[in-house]
Amino acid sequence: MGNRLNGKLIISLTVVFLLILPAISYAQKQRIKVVVRNASIRMQPNVDSEVVLDLPVGSTFEVEKKLGDWYEVKFTSDIGVLITGYIHNMFVEVIEEQPEPEREVVPQPVKPEVQPKAVRSRPLAAPQTRFNIAIGGLFSSAYLISDHTHSRPTSLLEDLYVYDTFESPEAFGFNAGVGFFVTPRIELTASVATMSGTPWWSLELWLPSFDFFSSDELEYYEYDTVDTDTISTAPTFKKNMLSFGLNIYLIKKSSLGVYVGGGGTLIKATLDLVSVIEYTHTWYPVIEDHDVTIDSVTFEKTEVSAFGAHFRGGVDYKVGRNISLYAEGRYIAAKKDQEYPLAIDPDETLKLDLGGGQAILGIKFHF
C-alpha cells in the first residue's frame, strides 16, 4: 500500500514539473533579431494571415512565447496601441544575451579645486554717438560796427564836420545747432543764432570858429553831441546768423572733448542809420564866432546782409550717457559796404562790420 502511494506522488510531481517547465524557461524572455529582408509580423501564426508590420533588418523583439515555428511578440503602434503578432523563425535568430562583466572602478586621485581669480568687470563704454542737437544761450560782446566822418559846406562857406559812430550792444541771444560725426574726431555742424538790443550810437557836429580875443589867433571848434542816452528815440539793432562748418576734436575722451573749428556764416542784420539831421547854426560877426546846435535826428531802418568766415573753439563735458554741457567761443569776420544816407558824394559808402565775438553756453543731446 505504501509503495503504491509513493509511486503516485512521484508521477504527480513529474507532471507538475513538466507543466511549469515552459513557464520557467520563458520567465527569462528570449530576444530575437530580424536577419533577412522582407520580414513581417502577421496577425496569426500562419503564412496566410494579414501582415500588420514590415520589419527592417536588425529589428529586435522580446519573445512572449513560441508556437511551433512562430514567435509571439508585442509592439506598440504609431498611435500608442499595444499589438500582439507573430513572426516566423526563418526570419530571425535568437540573441544570446551575456551579462556584461562588472568594470573595476579604479579610484582617481582628486585634484584640489582651483578657485578662479576674480575678474574685475569693466564699466561698459558709452556707445559712440554720431548725431547731436545743441541748444544754448549766446552772449555777444560790444564792438564797433561803423565809425564814419564826412564834411559838408555851410552857408558861410565853412565846413561842417559830422562824426557818426555805431557800436553793437552787449546782448544776449539764442543759439541752436546740429552736429554729425563723419569720423570719431571730425564733426560737421550747422547752427542758427539770433540776438538783438539797443546799440551805442553817437553823433557829433563840429564847426571851426575864430577866437577874436586870442592873441595867437588860433582856430578852434564849436560842437554839439547827441547819443543813445540823450536822444528820445534810440536806434535798434538785430542780427540773425546761419553758420555751417566743421569741428576737429583735439581731445576726444568718453567724458571730455576739446575742439577747434571754423566755417562760413551768413548774417542778416537790421539797424537804424541816420538819414536826416536838423541843426541850428549861429554866426557872431563881431567876434567871428560860430555856434551849432543839433535839433533833431531821424533814423532809417536798414536791412543789411553779409557773408563771412568764423573761427571757434570749445569744450564738451558729458554729465550723462547722452547729455553733455558745452562752452564755445566764436569770432565772425563779415564786412559790408552800405550806401550812407547822409553822404553828399554818391560814391561815398558806410563800411559796416557785422561780425564780432560771441560766447555760447548750452547743452547737447547725443544720439
VEXVEXBA-951677 format. One line per 4 residues: number of its first residue (from 1); their letters; for each residue x, y, z of C-alpha. Coordinates in steps of 0.25 Angstrom, whole numbers, plus 5000, padded with zeros to 4 digits. Each point is the difference from the previous one (the first is absolute). Layout:
N
NUM> a> X,Y,Z | ...
This chain:
367
1> mgnr> 5000,5000,5000 | 5011,5009,5003 | 5008,4998,4988 | 4987,5003,4991
5> lngk> 4999,5014,5007 | 5014,5003,4998 | 4999,4997,4985 | 4988,5009,4998
9> liis> 5007,5011,5007 | 5012,4999,4991 | 4992,5000,4988 | 4992,5012,5005
13> ltvv> 5012,5008,5002 | 5006,4996,4987 | 4987,5005,4993 | 5000,5013,5007
17> flli> 5015,5003,4997 | 4997,4997,4985 | 4989,5010,5001 | 5008,5011,5006
21> lpai> 5013,4998,4992 | 4995,5009,4988 | 4997,5011,5010 | 5013,4999,5007
25> syaq> 5007,5000,4987 | 4993,5012,4995 | 5001,5008,5013 | 5013,5005,4994
29> kqri> 4994,5004,4987 | 5008,4998,4987 | 5004,5011,4991 | 5000,4998,4985
33> kvvv> 5006,5008,4988 | 4995,5001,4986 | 5011,4995,4991 | 4993,5000,4986
37> rnas> 4994,5010,4991 | 4985,5001,4998 | 4997,4994,5013 | 4986,5003,5006
41> irmq> 4991,4998,5012 | 4986,4994,4998 | 4988,5000,5008 | 4999,4985,5001
45> pnvd> 5011,4989,5000 | 4998,4996,4985 | 5005,5005,4987 | 4986,5004,4995
49> sevv> 4997,5009,5012 | 5000,5015,4998 | 5013,5008,5001 | 5000,5010,5011
53> ldlp> 5014,5005,4999 | 5012,5000,4990 | 5014,4998,5007 | 5013,5006,4996
57> vgst> 5013,4991,5002 | 5005,5002,5015 | 4986,5002,5007 | 5000,4993,5013
61> feve> 4988,4995,5009 | 4998,4993,5013 | 4993,4986,4998 | 4987,4998,5008
65> kklg> 4999,4985,4996 | 5003,4991,4988 | 4989,4992,4993 | 5007,4990,4991
69> dwye> 5008,5008,4989 | 4994,5013,5004 | 5004,5010,5011 | 4990,5009,5007
73> vkft> 5004,5014,5002 | 4994,5013,5005 | 5002,5014,4994 | 4994,5014,5002
77> sdig> 4994,5006,4987 | 5002,5015,4996 | 4987,5004,5007 | 5004,4993,5013
81> vlit> 4992,4987,4999 | 5007,4987,5005 | 4999,4990,4989 | 5003,4985,5001
85> gyih> 5006,4993,4987 | 5008,4988,4995 | 5013,4999,4993 | 5005,4987,4993
89> nmfv> 5013,4995,5006 | 5006,5000,4985 | 5001,5015,5001 | 5007,5001,5014
93> evie> 5011,4995,5008 | 5001,4999,5016 | 5009,5010,5006 | 5009,4994,5010
97> eqpe> 5000,5010,5012 | 5012,4999,5008 | 5001,5009,5013 | 5011,5010,4999
101> pere> 5011,4999,5009 | 5001,5010,5011 | 5010,5010,4998 | 5010,5002,5010
105> vvpq> 4999,5014,5006 | 5014,5006,5002 | 5000,5012,5009 | 5006,5012,4994
109> pvkp> 5008,5010,5008 | 4992,5012,5003 | 5007,5013,4996 | 4998,5012,5008
113> evqp> 4989,5009,4994 | 5007,5013,4996 | 4991,5012,5002 | 5000,5009,4988
117> kavr> 5006,5014,5002 | 4989,5011,5002 | 5000,5008,4987 | 4996,5015,5002
121> srpl> 4989,5004,4991 | 5003,5012,4992 | 4989,5010,4998 | 4994,4999,4987
125> aapq> 5004,5012,4991 | 4990,5009,4995 | 4996,4998,4985 | 5007,5009,4990
129> trfn> 4989,5010,4996 | 4999,5005,4986 | 4990,5011,5001 | 4997,5011,5011
133> iaig> 4991,5012,5002 | 5005,5012,5007 | 4992,5012,5006 | 5006,5011,5009
137> glfs> 5001,5015,5003 | 5008,5009,4992 | 5008,5013,5005 | 5005,5010,4990
141> sayl> 5010,5010,5005 | 5000,5014,4995 | 5008,5004,4988 | 5001,5012,4990
145> isdh> 4990,4998,4989 | 5004,5013,4993 | 5007,5013,5002 | 4998,5010,4989
149> thsr> 5004,5014,4998 | 4996,5009,4989 | 4999,5015,4998 | 4991,5010,4993
153> ptsl> 5000,5015,4997 | 4992,5010,5007 | 4994,5013,4996 | 5012,5007,5005
157> ledl> 5009,4992,4991 | 5005,4993,5013 | 5000,4985,5000 | 4991,4992,5010
161> yvyd> 5006,4987,5005 | 4991,4988,5003 | 5005,4989,5009 | 4991,4988,5000
165> tfes> 5003,4988,5009 | 4992,4987,5001 | 5004,4989,5010 | 4993,4986,5002
169> peaf> 4994,4998,5013 | 5005,4990,5011 | 4988,4991,4998 | 4995,4986,5003
173> gfna> 4994,4991,4989 | 4996,4986,4997 | 5008,4989,4992 | 4996,4986,4995
177> gvgf> 5008,4991,4992 | 5002,4985,4995 | 5012,4992,4998 | 5004,4988,4993
181> fvtp> 5013,4992,5002 | 5005,4995,4986 | 5012,4994,5008 | 5002,4999,5015
185> riel> 5008,5013,5000 | 4994,5008,4989 | 4986,5006,5002 | 4991,5007,4989
189> tasv> 4992,5011,5006 | 4989,5010,4997 | 4993,5010,5009 | 4991,5012,5001
193> atms> 5001,5012,5010 | 4993,5013,5003 | 5003,5012,5008 | 4994,5014,5002
197> gtpw> 5002,5012,5008 | 5002,5015,5001 | 5014,5004,4995 | 5008,5011,5004
201> wsle> 4999,5012,4990 | 5006,5014,5000 | 4999,5012,4990 | 5009,5012,5001
205> lwlp> 5000,5013,4991 | 5012,5009,5000 | 5002,5014,4995 | 5013,5007,4999
209> sfdf> 5000,5014,5008 | 5010,5011,5001 | 5003,5005,5014 | 5000,5016,4999
213> fssd> 5006,5001,5013 | 5011,4990,4998 | 5014,5006,4999 | 5005,4989,4991
217> eley> 4988,5000,4991 | 4998,4985,5001 | 4988,4994,4994 | 4992,4991,5009
221> yeyd> 4986,4992,4998 | 4986,5002,5005 | 4993,4987,5001 | 4987,4993,5005
225> tvdt> 4998,4985,5003 | 4988,4990,5001 | 5001,4985,5004 | 4991,4988,5004
229> dtis> 4998,5006,5014 | 4996,5014,4996 | 4991,4997,4988 | 4985,4998,5002
233> tapt> 5000,4988,4990 | 5012,4991,5000 | 5004,4992,4988 | 4998,4985,5000
237> fkkn> 5009,4988,4996 | 4996,4986,4997 | 5009,4989,4994 | 4996,4986,4995
241> mlsf> 5012,4990,4996 | 5000,4987,4992 | 5013,4992,5002 | 5006,4988,4995
245> glni> 5014,4993,5000 | 5007,4989,5008 | 5007,4997,5013 | 5013,4993,5002
249> ylik> 5001,4993,5014 | 5014,5002,5006 | 4996,4992,5012 | 4988,4989,4999
253> kssl> 4998,4992,5012 | 4988,4993,5006 | 4996,5012,5008 | 5009,5012,4995
257> gvyv> 5001,5006,4986 | 5008,5012,4996 | 4999,5005,4986 | 5003,5011,4990
261> gggg> 4993,5003,4987 | 4995,5010,4990 | 4991,5003,4988 | 4991,5010,4994
265> tlik> 4990,5009,5005 | 4988,5007,4994 | 4996,5012,5007 | 4987,5008,4998
269> atld> 4999,5013,5009 | 4990,5011,5002 | 5006,5013,5005 | 4996,5015,5001
273> lvsv> 5008,5009,4992 | 5000,5015,5001 | 4992,5006,4988 | 4997,5015,5003
277> ieyt> 5007,5009,5010 | 4993,5014,5004 | 5009,5010,5007 | 5001,5015,5002
281> htwy> 5013,5007,4996 | 5002,5014,5006 | 5011,5010,4995 | 5005,5011,5009
285> pvie> 5007,5010,4991 | 5006,5009,5010 | 5008,4989,5006 | 5000,4992,4988
289> dhdv> 4995,4988,5008 | 4990,4989,4996 | 4990,4992,5008 | 4994,4987,4996
293> tids> 4988,4992,5007 | 4994,4987,4996 | 4985,5001,5000 | 4996,4986,4995
297> vtfe> 5005,4987,4994 | 4991,4991,4991 | 5004,4985,4998 | 4997,4991,4989
301> ktev> 4999,4985,5002 | 5009,4993,4991 | 5002,4985,4997 | 5014,4995,4997
305> safg> 5005,4986,4996 | 5014,4995,5001 | 5008,4987,4998 | 5013,4998,5008
309> ahfr> 5008,4989,5007 | 5000,4996,5014 | 5010,4993,5009 | 4997,4993,5013
313> ggvd> 5004,4991,5011 | 4993,4993,5011 | 4999,4990,5011 | 4990,4988,5002
317> ykvg> 4998,4994,5013 | 4991,4988,5002 | 4991,5000,5012 | 4991,4988,4996
321> rnis> 5000,4989,4990 | 4994,5008,4989 | 5001,5014,5006 | 5012,5010,5000
325> lyae> 5002,5014,5004 | 5008,5009,4990 | 5007,5013,5000 | 5005,5007,4987
329> gryi> 5006,5013,4995 | 4998,5005,4986 | 5005,5011,4992 | 4994,5004,4987
333> aakk> 5006,5009,4989 | 4990,5006,4991 | 5000,5014,4994 | 4991,5007,4991
337> dqey> 5000,5014,4992 | 4987,5007,5001 | 4995,5012,4994 | 5000,5012,5010
341> plai> 4988,5008,5001 | 5007,5013,5004 | 5010,4999,4989 | 5001,5011,4990
345> dpde> 5009,4993,4991 | 4992,4988,4994 | 5013,4991,5000 | 5002,5002,5015
349> tlkl> 4996,4987,5008 | 4999,4996,5014 | 5009,4989,5004 | 4993,4990,5009
353> dlgg> 5006,4989,5009 | 4989,4990,5003 | 5008,4990,5006 | 5006,5000,5014
357> gqai> 5003,4991,5012 | 4990,4990,5006 | 4999,4991,5012 | 4991,4988,5000
361> lgik> 4996,4992,5012 | 4990,4988,4999 | 4996,4986,5000 | 5002,4988,4989
365> fhf> 4991,4988,4998 | 5008,4988,4994 | 4993,4990,4991
